[in-house]
Amino acid sequence: MPSPDALLRATVNRLAARLGHGLAGAAAEVAVLAQDAPERLRREWDLFQEEVKAEAERLDSDQPEAAATAAASAASATTDDPQQQIDRLRAQVAELSRTLEESP
């Protein structure tokens, strides 16, 4: 189980990756998701939780390869919904960006 500090940092990292620079746009997107499909919102929440867990494990172990492997296994375990594929790709891009920023 990841440490509470790592979970908190992972949550902040994932929220920052999902919200990006436009908080208003993110709020509008969440409102549309809530109106259009409660099931889709649940899937998004589940995916977010998986991302947070993977990020926390990466922060605990300091091994970016482990996070990439966890993201790949999570990607293969879900359905082929186009929005889910986009979300997984966004998570992978965010992970690669963090890895590049952390490398000397």
Beta strands, then each sheet from edge to edge (+ up, - down):
end
